[in-house]
């Protein structure tokens, strides 16, 4: 299980903002800064480079962020597998789904409702963006599944037709 400090670091790194992380996590900005400073002291490395009002991940910060993303993925997979051994319908986990705008508005709600009724312990996160953003998030492994209207010619993505539309 990742530590609170690591979770906070991941939120700051994902948003490249201490204030956004503070809002998302409901933790004061000084507390966020304290956790990041503690991680920097622990690893004896600077995790963020500050340039004016913006921050960027340092090389060490990039390495830590990428490894923590891998660890988080393993942690989520393990939580799901262990909980589903006991009872498949009480499986705990997280599903990060990306959908292009039209799909997210008109198709996904009914499907997610049925999924949530069957698997109430699975937390669903829906990213509603354009097709290019969904494809990028899928390639970056920031979402588990992407549902888009247009098939892009990218060989590393497996496309499976889901529904047809006559329009």
VOSEKE-979641 format. One line per 10 residues: their letters; for each residue x, y, z of N, C-alpha, C, O. Coordinates in pm, 1 decimal. Layout:
a	X,Y,Z,X,Y,Z,X,Y,Z,X,Y,Z  ...
END
This chain:
xxxxxxxxxx	84.2,-117.6,0.0,0.0,0.0,0.0,88.7,123.9,0.0,183.4,135.1,77.9  55.5,216.3,-89.2,134.4,338.8,-97.2,109.3,426.3,24.5,-0.9,429.4,79.2  213.0,497.1,65.7,199.4,585.9,180.6,119.0,709.8,142.4,102.2,740.7,24.4  70.5,778.9,242.4,-2.4,903.8,220.3,86.0,1003.3,147.2,39.6,1072.8,56.8  210.9,1010.8,184.7,303.1,1103.9,118.6,318.0,1072.3,-29.8,322.7,1162.7,-113.2  325.2,944.2,-61.9,336.8,905.5,-201.7,208.6,940.0,-279.2,214.5,985.3,-393.5  94.6,918.2,-216.1,-33.6,951.8,-279.8,-41.5,1101.8,-306.0,-86.5,1144.4,-412.4  2.0,1181.2,-209.5,1.4,1326.9,-225.1,96.7,1368.7,-336.7,62.4,1451.8,-420.8  216.6,1310.3,-336.8,312.3,1339.8,-443.7,251.9,1309.6,-580.2,266.5,1388.7,-673.4  184.5,1195.9,-592.7,125.6,1157.1,-721.0,21.0,1258.1,-767.7,11.0,1287.3,-886.9
xxxxxxxxxx	-55.6,1310.6,-674.7,-158.5,1408.9,-710.7,-93.9,1540.1,-755.9,-138.1,1600.4,-853.7  9.6,1584.0,-685.7,80.6,1706.0,-725.4,145.3,1684.1,-862.0,138.1,1771.2,-948.6  208.0,1568.9,-881.5,276.2,1538.7,-1007.7,176.7,1528.9,-1123.3,205.1,1576.0,-1233.4  62.0,1469.0,-1099.5,-38.1,1454.0,-1205.4,-93.3,1588.7,-1249.6,-121.9,1608.8,-1367.6  -108.1,1680.4,-1155.5,-166.1,1811.3,-1185.8,-61.4,1921.1,-1205.1,-92.8,2030.8,-1251.3  63.5,1890.2,-1169.0,171.1,1988.8,-1168.8,127.4,2117.2,-1099.0,149.5,2228.6,-1146.4  63.6,2095.1,-982.9,13.1,2209.2,-905.8,-10.7,2167.3,-761.4,-80.8,2069.8,-734.5  48.0,2241.5,-669.9,24.8,2217.1,-527.5,-117.5,2258.0,-490.7,-183.4,2190.6,-411.6  -164.4,2368.3,-548.1,-297.7,2416.8,-512.5,-408.1,2325.4,-566.0,-507.6,2302.4,-497.2  -392.0,2273.0,-687.8,-492.4,2179.8,-741.3,-495.1,2051.6,-659.1,-602.1,1998.9,-628.7
xxxxxxxxxx	-376.9,2001.6,-623.2,-369.8,1881.7,-539.5,-436.7,1907.4,-405.2,-505.6,1820.6,-351.5  -416.0,2026.4,-351.7,-476.9,2064.8,-225.2,-629.4,2060.5,-234.1,-695.8,2010.2,-143.5  -684.5,2113.3,-343.5,-829.7,2112.7,-362.9,-883.4,1971.2,-379.8,-986.2,1936.4,-321.8  -815.4,1890.6,-457.7,-860.7,1754.1,-485.4,-856.3,1667.3,-360.3,-947.8,1589.1,-334.5  -749.0,1681.8,-283.0,-728.8,1596.6,-165.0,-789.9,1654.1,-36.9,-791.7,1586.9,66.2  -839.8,1777.9,-42.9,-896.5,1844.9,74.5,-794.2,1853.9,187.4,-823.9,1827.4,303.9  -673.2,1892.0,148.4,-563.2,1911.6,242.6,-508.2,2051.4,216.7,-502.6,2095.2,101.8  -468.1,2120.8,320.8,-416.4,2256.2,301.5,-289.6,2253.1,216.6,-216.5,2154.1,214.6  -265.7,2363.1,147.1,-146.7,2371.7,63.1,-17.9,2362.8,145.1,76.8,2298.2,100.1  -9.8,2425.2,264.8,111.1,2408.6,345.1,135.8,2262.8,386.0,250.4,2218.7,394.9
xxxxxxxxxx	27.1,2188.5,410.8,42.7,2046.4,445.1,95.2,1967.3,325.8,179.1,1878.5,341.3  45.3,2000.2,206.7,94.6,1935.2,83.9,244.9,1961.2,71.1,322.5,1868.7,47.1  284.8,2086.2,87.1,426.7,2123.3,76.5,511.7,2048.9,178.7,623.5,2006.9,148.8  458.6,2033.0,298.4,531.6,1962.3,405.4,556.1,1815.8,366.8,664.9,1762.6,388.5  454.0,1751.9,309.6,468.5,1612.0,268.2,571.0,1598.1,154.9,650.8,1504.4,153.4  567.7,1691.7,61.3,663.3,1685.9,-50.0,805.4,1707.5,1.6,898.2,1638.1,-40.1  822.2,1803.6,91.9,955.5,1828.5,150.4,1005.3,1705.9,226.3,1124.3,1674.5,223.2  914.1,1636.6,294.5,952.7,1515.3,368.1,997.8,1405.7,270.9,1094.6,1334.6,298.0  928.2,1392.2,158.6,970.5,1293.9,58.0,1105.4,1331.1,-1.8,1190.3,1244.5,-23.1  1125.3,1459.3,-29.0,1253.2,1504.2,-83.8,1366.1,1478.8,15.1,1477.0,1443.2,-25.0
xxxxxxxxxx	1338.8,1496.8,143.6,1440.4,1469.3,245.6,1467.7,1319.1,254.6,1582.4,1277.1,269.9  1362.6,1239.4,245.0,1377.0,1093.9,252.6,1461.1,1041.4,135.6,1552.9,961.8,155.2  1429.0,1086.7,14.0,1500.7,1039.6,-104.4,1628.5,1118.7,-132.6,1708.7,1080.6,-217.9  1646.5,1229.1,-60.1,1764.4,1315.1,-78.0,1776.5,1362.1,-222.4,1883.9,1358.3,-282.4  1662.5,1406.7,-276.8,1658.1,1453.8,-414.8,1543.4,1553.6,-429.8,1442.5,1543.4,-360.1  1558.6,1648.3,-519.1,1452.2,1742.8,-549.5,1354.0,1675.4,-645.1,1393.9,1619.9,-747.5  1226.4,1680.7,-610.8,1125.3,1614.2,-692.7,1060.8,1707.3,-795.3,1013.3,1662.6,-899.8  1059.6,1836.7,-764.4,999.4,1934.6,-855.1,1096.7,2048.0,-881.4,1172.4,2088.4,-793.2  1093.7,2098.6,-1003.3,1170.1,2218.0,-1038.6,1070.4,2332.1,-1049.1,970.5,2323.4,-1120.6  1099.2,2438.3,-977.1,1008.8,2552.7,-975.4,1061.1,2661.2,-1068.6,1176.9,2702.2,-1059.9
xxxxxxxxxx	974.1,2706.7,-1157.4,1007.9,2814.4,-1250.7,895.2,2915.8,-1245.5,790.5,2897.7,-1307.8  917.8,3022.7,-1170.6,812.8,3123.1,-1153.7,695.7,3063.3,-1079.2,711.1,3009.0,-969.8  579.6,3073.4,-1138.7,458.6,3018.7,-1076.2,428.2,2875.7,-1119.4,327.1,2819.3,-1077.6  512.8,2816.6,-1201.3,486.9,2681.2,-1249.8,589.0,2582.9,-1191.8,699.3,2620.6,-1152.3  549.2,2458.2,-1188.2,640.7,2352.9,-1144.2,646.2,2244.4,-1250.9,551.8,2225.1,-1327.6  758.3,2174.5,-1254.0,779.4,2062.1,-1344.0,846.8,1951.9,-1263.0,915.4,1978.9,-1164.4  826.8,1829.5,-1305.0,895.5,1718.9,-1238.6,1043.9,1722.6,-1272.3,1082.1,1741.8,-1387.7  1125.5,1704.3,-1171.7,1269.0,1690.5,-1193.5,1292.7,1550.1,-1249.6,1200.4,1468.6,-1249.1  1411.9,1519.9,-1297.3,1438.1,1382.7,-1343.6,1406.4,1278.5,-1235.3,1348.3,1174.1,-1264.6  1444.8,1307.1,-1110.5,1412.8,1215.1,-1000.9,1263.5,1207.7,-975.4,1210.6,1101.1,-943.7
xxxxxxxxxx	1195.3,1320.9,-989.2,1050.1,1324.8,-972.3,979.5,1243.1,-1079.1,882.0,1173.6,-1050.3  1028.9,1251.2,-1203.6,971.0,1171.5,-1312.8,986.7,1022.9,-1285.1,893.6,944.4,-1303.5  1107.0,985.3,-1240.3,1132.6,845.1,-1208.7,1039.9,797.4,-1097.3,977.1,692.2,-1108.9  1031.7,874.5,-990.0,945.6,836.9,-878.0,800.2,828.0,-922.6,731.1,732.3,-887.8  752.8,925.9,-998.9,614.3,927.3,-1044.2,582.8,804.7,-1130.0,479.3,740.9,-1110.8  670.8,771.6,-1223.9,647.0,655.0,-1309.6,645.9,524.9,-1230.4,563.4,437.3,-1256.3  735.9,511.7,-1135.2,739.4,390.0,-1052.6,617.2,380.8,-961.6,562.6,272.5,-940.3  574.9,495.3,-908.1,456.3,495.7,-822.0,329.9,463.8,-901.5,238.3,400.4,-849.2  324.1,507.2,-1027.5,209.9,472.2,-1111.9,204.3,320.1,-1131.4,97.1,259.8,-1126.6  321.2,259.6,-1153.2,327.4,114.1,-1167.4,283.1,46.0,-1038.0,205.5,-49.4,-1040.4
xxxxxxxxxx	333.4,96.1,-925.3,299.0,38.1,-794.8,149.7,52.7,-766.4,87.2,-39.1,-713.3  92.8,167.5,-801.5,-50.0,192.3,-780.1,-133.8,97.0,-864.2,-236.5,46.1,-819.3  -88.8,74.0,-985.5,-159.3,-18.3,-1074.8,-157.7,-160.2,-1016.5,-259.8,-229.0,-1016.6  -42.6,-202.7,-967.6,-30.3,-334.8,-905.4,-116.2,-341.8,-779.8,-183.9,-441.9,-756.3  -113.8,-236.6,-699.7,-194.1,-231.9,-576.8,-343.4,-245.2,-609.5,-414.2,-322.0,-544.4  -391.1,-171.5,-709.3,-532.2,-177.8,-747.3,-569.3,-315.8,-800.5,-676.2,-368.4,-769.5  -480.8,-373.4,-880.1,-505.9,-506.4,-935.0,-511.2,-610.8,-822.7,-597.1,-699.0,-823.4  -420.2,-600.2,-727.9,-417.3,-692.5,-615.2,-542.7,-679.1,-529.1,-601.1,-779.6,-488.7  -584.3,-555.8,-500.9,-706.9,-533.1,-424.1,-826.5,-599.7,-491.9,-907.9,-664.8,-426.4  -835.8,-582.7,-623.7,-946.1,-640.4,-698.8,-941.0,-793.0,-694.3,-1041.8,-857.9,-666.3
xxxxxxxxxx	-824.8,-849.8,-721.6,-812.1,-995.8,-727.4,-839.7,-1060.4,-592.2,-909.8,-1161.4,-585.0  -785.2,-1002.9,-484.9,-807.7,-1060.2,-352.1,-953.4,-1049.1,-309.5,-1008.4,-1142.8,-251.7  -1015.8,-936.0,-337.3,-1155.9,-919.3,-297.9,-1248.4,-1005.6,-383.0,-1352.0,-1050.7,-334.1  -1213.5,-1029.3,-508.9,-1300.1,-1111.3,-593.3,-1283.9,-1260.4,-564.5,-1370.7,-1339.7,-601.0  -1174.4,-1299.7,-499.9,-1160.6,-1439.7,-458.2,-1269.7,-1475.9,-357.1,-1324.8,-1585.9,-359.3  -1298.7,-1382.3,-270.5,-1398.9,-1404.8,-165.9,-1540.3,-1402.8,-223.8,-1621.0,-1491.2,-195.2  -1569.3,-1301.6,-305.1,-1702.3,-1288.1,-363.5,-1690.4,-1200.9,-487.0,-1659.2,-1082.3,-476.8  -1715.1,-1259.0,-603.4,-1697.3,-1187.6,-729.7,-1781.3,-1060.2,-736.1,-1736.6,-959.9,-791.6  -1901.7,-1062.7,-680.4,-1990.0,-947.3,-690.2,-1961.5,-842.2,-583.4,-2020.9,-734.5,-584.8  -1871.2,-873.0,-491.2,-1827.8,-775.6,-390.5,-1683.9,-732.2,-416.5,-1617.5,-677.1,-328.6
xxxxxxxxxx	-1637.1,-757.8,-537.4,-1500.2,-722.1,-574.2,-1480.0,-571.6,-558.9,-1563.4,-491.2,-600.6  -1368.3,-536.3,-498.5,-1333.1,-395.7,-480.8,-1226.3,-360.1,-582.4,-1139.5,-441.2,-614.6  -1234.0,-240.1,-631.4,-1133.9,-196.4,-727.0,-1169.9,-62.9,-785.2,-1255.5,9.6,-734.5  -1102.4,-32.7,-892.9,-1121.4,95.7,-958.7,-1116.8,74.2,-1109.1,-1028.7,4.7,-1159.7  -1210.8,133.3,-1179.7,-1214.7,127.4,-1324.6,-1203.2,269.0,-1376.7,-1291.1,352.0,-1353.6  -1094.2,296.7,-1447.6,-1075.3,428.6,-1507.4,-1111.1,417.5,-1654.7,-1041.1,354.6,-1734.0  -1222.1,480.6,-1688.0,-1279.0,471.0,-1821.2,-1271.5,607.0,-1889.1,-1302.8,709.1,-1827.9  -1230.8,608.5,-2013.7,-1230.2,730.6,-2092.2,-1328.2,715.5,-2206.2,-1334.8,610.1,-2269.5  -1404.3,820.0,-2232.8,-1501.9,814.3,-2341.4,-1508.5,949.0,-2410.9,-1502.5,1054.2,-2347.4  -1521.0,943.5,-2543.0,-1538.9,1068.1,-2617.1,-1673.7,1127.3,-2577.3,-1761.1,1056.6,-2527.3
xxxxxxxxxx	-1689.4,1254.3,-2599.4,-1801.0,1330.3,-2544.9,-1937.8,1271.1,-2577.6,-2019.6,1252.8,-2487.4  -1963.9,1241.2,-2702.5,-2094.8,1187.5,-2740.3,-2121.6,1054.0,-2671.4,-2231.2,1030.7,-2620.6  -2022.7,968.0,-2669.8,-2036.1,837.6,-2604.0,-2062.2,856.4,-2454.9,-2148.9,790.6,-2397.5  -1986.3,946.8,-2392.8,-2000.4,970.5,-2248.5,-2137.9,1025.2,-2212.9,-2191.2,994.9,-2106.2  -2194.4,1104.2,-2300.1,-2324.2,1165.1,-2270.6,-2442.4,1074.0,-2299.9,-2539.9,1074.7,-2224.8  -2436.3,995.6,-2407.3,-2554.7,924.1,-2452.3,-2550.8,772.3,-2436.5,-2656.3,709.0,-2432.6  -2434.9,713.5,-2427.6,-2426.6,567.0,-2423.6,-2381.4,515.0,-2287.4,-2440.6,421.6,-2233.3  -2278.2,574.7,-2233.2,-2214.7,526.0,-2110.8,-2304.9,526.1,-1986.0,-2298.5,430.5,-1908.7  -2387.8,627.7,-1962.8,-2462.8,630.9,-1836.4,-2543.5,504.8,-1806.4,-2540.1,455.9,-1693.4  -2615.0,451.7,-1903.4,-2696.3,331.0,-1881.7,-2607.0,209.8,-1852.7,-2638.8,126.9,-1767.4
xxxxxxxxxx	-2496.1,201.2,-1924.5,-2403.9,88.7,-1907.3,-2337.0,95.2,-1770.0,-2328.5,-5.8,-1700.2  -2289.6,214.1,-1731.2,-2224.9,228.5,-1600.5,-2321.7,204.6,-1486.2,-2283.6,151.7,-1381.8  -2446.3,243.3,-1505.6,-2547.3,219.0,-1402.8,-2565.7,68.8,-1380.4,-2569.5,22.8,-1266.2  -2577.1,-6.8,-1488.3,-2592.3,-152.7,-1476.9,-2466.8,-215.8,-1416.5,-2476.6,-305.8,-1333.1  -2349.1,-168.9,-1458.3,-2223.0,-220.4,-1403.7,-2215.0,-192.9,-1253.6,-2177.9,-280.2,-1175.1  -2250.5,-70.4,-1215.1,-2243.8,-32.2,-1073.1,-2341.8,-113.6,-987.7,-2311.0,-145.5,-872.9  -2456.5,-146.7,-1041.1,-2551.5,-230.3,-966.3,-2496.2,-371.0,-945.3,-2518.3,-431.9,-840.6  -2424.9,-421.9,-1044.3,-2368.3,-556.3,-1034.7,-2241.7,-558.9,-949.7,-2217.8,-655.4,-877.1  -2159.8,-452.9,-958.3,-2033.2,-444.1,-885.8,-2027.8,-313.0,-807.2,-1954.8,-221.5,-845.1  -2104.1,-302.9,-698.5,-2113.5,-175.1,-625.6,-1984.3,-130.9,-557.2,-1970.4,-13.0,-524.8
xxxxxxxxxx	-1890.7,-220.5,-534.7,-1766.5,-186.0,-465.4,-1657.5,-136.2,-559.9,-1550.9,-94.6,-514.7  -1683.4,-140.1,-690.8,-1585.3,-92.5,-787.5,-1607.8,57.3,-809.4,-1716.4,100.8,-847.8  -1503.0,134.0,-784.0,-1509.3,279.2,-802.8,-1487.3,308.0,-951.2,-1390.4,261.4,-1011.1  -1578.0,384.9,-1008.9,-1570.0,416.5,-1150.9,-1528.6,562.3,-1167.0,-1588.4,652.6,-1108.5  -1425.4,582.8,-1247.2,-1380.6,717.8,-1279.9,-1397.5,734.3,-1430.3,-1340.8,658.0,-1508.5  -1475.6,834.1,-1470.3,-1501.8,856.4,-1611.8,-1434.8,985.1,-1658.3,-1457.4,1092.2,-1601.9  -1353.2,973.3,-1760.6,-1289.5,1087.7,-1823.6,-1365.4,1116.3,-1952.7,-1367.3,1032.8,-2043.1  -1427.3,1232.4,-1962.0,-1507.0,1271.6,-2077.4,-1428.5,1375.8,-2156.4,-1423.1,1492.4,-2117.1  -1367.5,1334.5,-2267.9,-1284.2,1423.4,-2348.6,-1301.1,1388.7,-2496.7,-1378.7,1299.8,-2531.5  -1229.2,1458.2,-2582.3,-1235.1,1426.3,-2725.1,-1154.2,1299.2,-2753.3,-1077.9,1252.3,-2668.8
xxxxxxxxxx	-1172.5,1244.9,-2873.4,-1109.6,1117.6,-2910.0,-958.2,1121.1,-2896.5,-899.2,1027.2,-2843.1  -894.3,1227.1,-2943.6,-747.7,1236.3,-2937.6,-697.7,1231.0,-2793.0,-596.7,1166.6,-2764.4  -767.2,1297.7,-2703.3,-728.0,1296.8,-2561.2,-746.3,1158.2,-2502.1,-661.3,1111.3,-2426.4  -856.5,1092.1,-2535.8,-882.3,957.0,-2483.9,-772.8,861.6,-2532.5,-722.4,780.6,-2454.7  -736.3,870.6,-2658.3,-630.4,784.5,-2713.3,-498.5,811.7,-2641.5,-426.8,717.8,-2606.6  -465.5,939.1,-2618.9,-341.3,974.8,-2548.9,-342.8,919.2,-2406.6,-243.3,861.8,-2362.3  -453.3,935.0,-2334.8,-464.0,885.1,-2197.7,-450.9,732.0,-2194.8,-392.6,676.4,-2101.7  -504.2,665.6,-2294.8,-492.7,520.1,-2303.9,-347.9,479.0,-2328.2,-298.0,386.1,-2264.7  -281.2,547.3,-2418.9,-140.3,518.0,-2447.5,-51.2,546.5,-2326.7,46.7,475.6,-2303.2  -85.2,650.8,-2249.9,-9.7,685.8,-2129.3,-47.8,597.8,-2009.5,7.8,612.6,-1900.7
xxxxxxxxxx	-142.5,506.7,-2030.5,-193.7,416.4,-1927.4,-254.7,491.3,-1808.8,-246.9,446.1,-1694.6  -316.1,607.5,-1838.0,-385.8,682.7,-1734.7,-531.6,639.8,-1724.0,-599.2,674.1,-1627.0  -580.9,564.7,-1823.4,-714.1,504.8,-1817.3,-701.6,357.4,-1853.4,-606.3,316.2,-1919.5  -799.5,278.3,-1808.9,-796.5,134.3,-1835.1,-860.0,99.3,-1969.2,-811.6,12.3,-2041.6  -968.7,168.5,-2001.0,-1044.5,142.3,-2123.3,-1082.7,275.6,-2184.9,-1115.1,370.7,-2113.8  -1079.0,282.2,-2316.2,-1124.1,401.1,-2386.9,-1232.8,363.7,-2485.4,-1221.7,263.7,-2556.3  -1337.7,443.7,-2489.8,-1446.6,421.5,-2585.0,-1458.0,548.2,-2669.1,-1488.0,656.2,-2618.1  -1433.6,532.7,-2798.0,-1433.0,647.0,-2888.7,-1518.9,616.0,-3011.4,-1554.9,501.1,-3036.9  -1550.4,720.6,-3086.0,-1635.7,705.1,-3203.9,-1556.3,675.2,-3329.8,-1609.0,616.8,-3424.5  -1429.3,715.2,-3331.4,-1347.6,703.5,-3451.4,-1225.6,616.8,-3421.6,-1159.0,635.6,-3319.8
xxxxxxxxxx	-1196.7,522.9,-3509.4,-1080.0,436.6,-3493.7,-956.4,509.2,-3547.0,-950.7,548.0,-3663.7  -858.4,526.5,-3459.6,-731.0,587.7,-3498.9,-637.2,477.3,-3546.2,-648.2,362.8,-3502.3  -546.2,511.3,-3634.6,-453.5,411.7,-3688.2,-329.8,404.2,-3599.9,-222.9,453.4,-3635.8  -346.7,341.3,-3483.0,-236.3,323.4,-3389.2,-228.0,173.9,-3359.6,-321.2,115.2,-3304.7  -116.2,113.6,-3396.4,-103.8,-32.1,-3389.4,-97.4,-86.2,-3245.2,-123.4,-204.5,-3223.2  -64.1,-3.3,-3149.7,-51.3,-52.3,-3012.3,-185.0,-54.1,-2937.1,-191.0,-94.7,-2821.1  -290.6,-10.3,-3003.2,-423.0,-10.6,-2940.9,-509.6,-115.8,-3009.4,-516.4,-121.9,-3132.1  -575.3,-197.9,-2929.1,-667.7,-298.2,-2980.6,-807.3,-236.8,-2983.3,-859.1,-194.0,-2880.2  -867.0,-232.9,-3100.6,-1001.3,-178.7,-3116.6,-1100.7,-293.5,-3129.4,-1078.2,-387.9,-3205.2  -1209.5,-285.0,-3056.0,-1317.4,-381.6,-3065.2,-1447.2,-304.4,-3086.6,-1484.2,-222.4,-3002.6
xxxxxxx	-1517.5,-329.2,-3198.2,-1644.1,-258.6,-3219.9,-1741.3,-286.6,-3104.5,-1754.9,-399.7,-3058.0  -1806.3,-182.3,-3061.5,-1893.3,-191.4,-2944.7,-2040.6,-173.8,-2983.8,-2128.1,-248.3,-2939.8  -2064.4,-74.2,-3066.7,-2199.8,-43.6,-3110.2,-2189.4,30.9,-3243.9,-2091.2,101.0,-3268.3  -2288.8,16.0,-3328.8,-2287.7,89.1,-3456.1,-2395.2,196.4,-3451.8,-2496.2,184.9,-3382.3  -2369.5,299.9,-3528.2,-2461.5,413.1,-3534.4,-2486.6,443.4,-3680.0,-2391.7,457.1,-3757.2  -2612.1,454.2,-3719.6,-2644.6,477.2,-3860.6,-2623.6,621.3,-3904.7,-2623.8,649.3,-4024.5  -2605.5,712.7,-3810.8,-2591.1,854.0,-3845.9,-2463.7,882.2,-3914.7,-2437.0,996.8,-3950.7
END
